[in-house]
Amino acid sequence: MWQDWWNFLGTWHGLATATNSDWFLGKLKCIPCLAQLNLTADGNIELTRSYIWPENSPKSVSTYAVTSEPGVFHAKTLKGGYPIEFRVLETDYNKIAIAVAYMNDGDRKFTVVKLLSRTRDISADTVDKFEDYTLKKGLTKANIVFSPKKRGECSPPSNTSPIVEEP
């Protein structure tokens, strides 16, 4: 599966996230994420994360260190500098990727499973596969948030607020 990691570079849409972190689910707020992965001069991966809306949302940039284990990268959280282990579980490089991140905030450990796509469209089979990986990582379907395709299409968890259109 993980033969040419550099083919993983480029733009990915974050279409779904599953996590056991209430804080992280609350931060999602049903706003689609766009990730741009680029190679750094020292051979690592720079992840620039932005949001499709609201317009002019701030971007965040993280560096993920390439490891000797195929499909595994290490980083630190932007706040607190806690370790992150990011694993690509499955990818075809051209359409979809399913990845998991393990992180902690010093006291608690969290699992975050991500469904990424090169486009905003995914098949029902891909959704089923993502849900299966989520369950295998000890999460439930209640831990999953799908990003809406357009504003107003959002069913956030009870601890988040929906997107409100500006007048």
C-alpha positions in Angstrom: 0.0 0.0 0.0 2.6 2.6 1.0 5.0 2.5 -2.0 5.4 6.1 -3.0 4.8 8.4 -0.1 5.6 11.5 -2.2 2.4 10.7 -4.2 0.5 11.5 -1.0 1.6 15.1 -1.2 -0.8 17.7 -2.6 -4.3 18.8 -1.7 -6.7 16.7 0.4 -10.2 17.5 1.6 -11.1 16.5 5.1 -14.5 14.9 4.6 -15.0 13.1 7.9 -13.4 12.9 11.3 -14.0 10.4 14.2 -12.5 11.0 17.6 -12.9 10.2 21.3 -12.1 13.9 22.1 -15.1 16.0 22.9 -12.9 19.1 22.7 -11.8 18.2 19.2 -15.3 17.4 18.1 -16.4 20.8 19.5 -13.7 22.6 17.5 -14.8 21.0 14.2 -18.0 23.0 14.0 -18.9 21.2 10.8 -16.5 23.3 8.8 -14.8 21.5 5.9 -11.0 21.4 6.1 -8.6 21.6 3.2 -5.1 20.2 3.7 -2.1 21.0 1.6 0.9 18.7 2.0 4.3 19.8 0.7 7.8 18.5 0.9 10.2 20.6 3.1 13.8 21.2 2.2 14.9 18.7 4.9 12.7 16.0 3.5 9.7 16.2 5.9 6.1 17.1 5.2 4.6 20.5 5.8 0.9 20.4 6.4 -1.0 23.6 5.8 -4.6 23.3 7.1 -7.2 25.8 6.1 -11.0 25.9 6.2 -13.2 26.4 3.1 -15.5 28.8 5.0 -15.7 31.2 6.5 -13.6 33.0 3.9 -10.2 34.3 5.1 -10.1 31.8 8.0 -6.7 31.5 9.6 -4.4 28.7 8.4 -2.3 26.5 10.6 1.0 25.0 9.6 2.6 21.9 11.1 5.7 19.8 10.2 5.4 16.1 10.1 8.6 14.2 10.3 9.0 11.2 7.9 9.9 8.1 9.8 11.6 4.9 8.7 8.2 3.1 9.0 6.2 3.5 5.8 3.1 5.7 6.1 4.0 6.8 9.7 4.8 10.5 10.5 5.5 12.3 13.8 4.6 15.8 14.8 3.8 17.9 17.8 0.5 19.7 18.6 0.5 23.4 17.9 -0.6 24.1 21.5 1.4 22.4 24.2 3.9 20.6 21.8 2.5 17.2 22.7 3.5 14.3 20.4 1.3 13.1 17.5 1.8 9.9 15.6 0.0 10.0 12.2 -0.5 6.8 10.3 -1.9 6.4 6.8 -4.0 3.3 7.0 -5.1 3.2 3.4 -4.7 5.3 0.3 -4.9 5.0 -3.5 -3.1 8.3 -3.7 -5.5 9.6 -6.4 -8.9 9.6 -4.7 -9.1 8.7 -1.0 -7.0 8.2 2.1 -7.9 7.0 5.6 -5.5 8.0 8.4 -5.3 7.8 12.1 -3.6 10.1 14.5 -2.7 9.3 18.1 -2.1 12.2 20.4 -2.3 13.3 24.0 -2.6 16.5 25.9 -0.3 15.3 28.7 -3.1 13.7 30.8 -5.4 12.0 28.2 -4.8 10.0 25.0 -6.9 10.7 22.0 -7.5 8.9 18.7 -8.5 10.8 15.6 -9.5 8.9 12.4 -9.7 11.0 9.2 -11.3 10.4 5.8 -9.5 12.4 3.2 -10.3 12.8 -0.5 -8.9 14.6 -3.5 -12.4 15.9 -4.2 -15.5 16.6 -2.2 -17.2 13.5 -3.6 -17.0 10.0 -2.0 -18.7 6.7 -2.6 -20.9 4.9 -0.1 -18.3 2.1 -0.1 -15.7 4.6 1.0 -17.9 5.8 3.8 -18.5 2.2 4.9 -14.7 1.5 4.9 -14.1 4.7 7.0 -16.8 3.6 9.5 -15.2 0.1 9.7 -11.8 1.6 10.5 -13.4 3.9 13.1 -15.0 0.9 14.8 -11.7 -1.0 14.7 -9.9 1.9 16.4 -12.4 1.6 19.4 -14.6 4.5 18.4 -18.3 4.5 17.6 -20.5 6.0 14.8 -21.5 8.6 17.4 -17.9 9.8 17.3 -18.0 10.6 13.6 -18.6 14.0 12.1 -19.0 14.4 8.3 -18.2 17.7 6.7 -21.0 19.3 4.8 -20.7 19.8 1.1 -22.1 23.3 1.3 -23.1 25.8 4.0 -26.2 25.0 6.0 -25.9 21.2 5.5 -24.7 20.4 9.0 -25.8 18.1 11.7 -23.2 18.8 14.4 -22.9 16.9 17.6 -24.8 18.5 20.5 -21.6 20.2 21.7 -21.0 22.2 18.5 -22.8 25.0 16.9 -24.0 25.1 13.3 -22.6 27.4 10.7 -24.6 30.6 10.5 -24.8 32.5 7.3 -23.8 36.2 7.5 -26.6 38.5 6.4 
